[in-house]
Amino acid sequence: MLPLSDAIPFGSNLFIQFPYLKFLMLPAIPIFLLERGIPFGSFILFLILFFSIVRNNNLSYFLRFNTLQALLINIGIILLVYCFEILLAPLGASLISKTFASTIFIAILTLIIFSIAECSQGREPDIPGISEAVKIQL
């Protein structure tokens, strides 16, 4: 749910047009509030997950794999936020910026649903680029 909590701002236009999509965000709201409630909350949560789960060899490989994959997706989302603010901020609330934001949100939501479906079947979600980086790191 960590990547989904960072993707919530991208979906604001979709939440206005389709209010029932807000129900998909319910599992990510506690993480969203935690990240925004304390100073440097996102960074602190990242460090806690990285050092307590990813670097803990006593935990299962599957849990460590999925946690590191969520952290890498989260880093990608943070980079997208910065690129979005730098490149599309001058456009304001134009149709182009709303379309890109909605597209990013749908892509992230699809990626998360795919990962949850693969994990529920007991398989590692194979996301090109990210899964290879996770396997190298672990």
N, C-alpha and C positions, 0 to 999 in steps of 0.2 A: 504493500500500500504506500510505501515511501515515494515511488515515482508518481503515483496517482495524486498524492497530496501536493506535489510540486506542479502538476499539470492542471490543477483546478483553475488558476487564473486564465489559462488559455481557453477554457470552456465557458467563460462567462457569457459570451454571445449566444452559445447554444443553450445555456440554462435559461436565458430569457425567452428564446423561441420555443424550447421544449422543456417545460418545467419538470416533467416526470424524470428527466435525466439526473436531477438532483439526488434521486434515490440511489444511483450508482456511486455517488460520492460519500454516502454515509460511513462506509468502513474507513475512509481516509480522513475524515474530519478530526478525530482525536490527534492524529499525527500532524495535521495542518495547524491545529490550535497550539500544539506543543511547540512546533517550529516557530510560530509567530508570537507565542506567548512569552518566551524567554529570550534574552539577548543571545545572539549567535546560536539559536536553537537548532537550526538545520546543520550547522557545523558540529555542534556537540552531539547530536543524534548520529551523524555520520561517524564520528570517532568512536562512540559507544558501540555501534554495530560492527565497525571494522575490527576493533581490538577485542571485543568480547565474543563475537561469533566467528568472524572470518579467520582470525588468527588463533582461535582455540582449536587445537588438533583433537581434543577430547570429544568434540561434537561431530555429528555425521557429516560426511562429504556433501551429501545432498543439501543439507541445511546451509552449509558454508557456501556451496556453489550458488544457490538461489539468493542468498544474502548479498554476496559480492556482485552477482548479476544485477540485482536491484540497485545497488550502490552505483554501478557503472552507468546504468540507465539514468539514474538520478543526476549524475555528473553531466550526461548528455543533455538532459532537460535544462539544467542550469546554464549550460553553454548556449542552448537555444534561446533561453530567456534574455541573455545578454545580447546575442545577435539580433533578436527581435527588437529589443529596445534601441539598439544603435541604428539598425538599418530601416526599421519601419516606424519608429517613433515620430520622425518628421511628417509622416503621412497622416498622423492623428488617428481618428476613428473611421478611416475610409473603408471602403468595401474590400480593398486588397488586404489590409491588415486584419480585418475581421475574418476574411477567408483563410489567410495563412494561420491565424490563431486557431480557428476551428479545425483546420486540417491537421495541425500539430496535435491538438487534443484528441481527435479521433484516432490518429496513428498511435498515440501513447495508450489510449484506452484499448485498442485492438491488440497491441503488444502485451498489455497486462492480462487481458482475457486469454490470449494464447498461452501465456506463461502459466496462468492458473490452471487451465485445462490440461496442459502437459504435466504439471506437477501432480494434479489429482489422479492422473493415470500412472504415476510413478516414473515418469521419464523426465530427463533434463530438457528444459526448453532450449532448442537450438536456434539461437538468434545470431545471424551472421555477424562476424566481427566481435560481438560482445562475448559470446560463448567461448570463442577461441582465446580471447584475452583473459577470461576467468580461468580457463583450464591452465593457461601458462602461469598465472599468478598463484593458483593453488598447487 
